[in-house]
């Protein structure tokens, strides 16, 4: 049985990354909470040639895809290049 000096803390959890092998998104389905926050949010939607989000909606980016998400965290629209 190892003593206290031999024990090491667990490594921190990995942060979700933008890549094609991540979650699959569909219109009408909820997104993970990470996509509702600032990490994936697209604030300058005009620069990405996206339409203005409606009230309570925001654009989020996943890889090369853009997701329009409503206040409840549901995908309203997906724009794929």
Buried (B, 14 or more C-beta within 10 A) or exposed (E): EEEEEEEEEEEEEEEBEEEEEEEEBEEEEBBEEBBBEEEBBBEEBEEEEBEEBEEEBBBBBBEEBBBBBBEEEBBBBEBEE
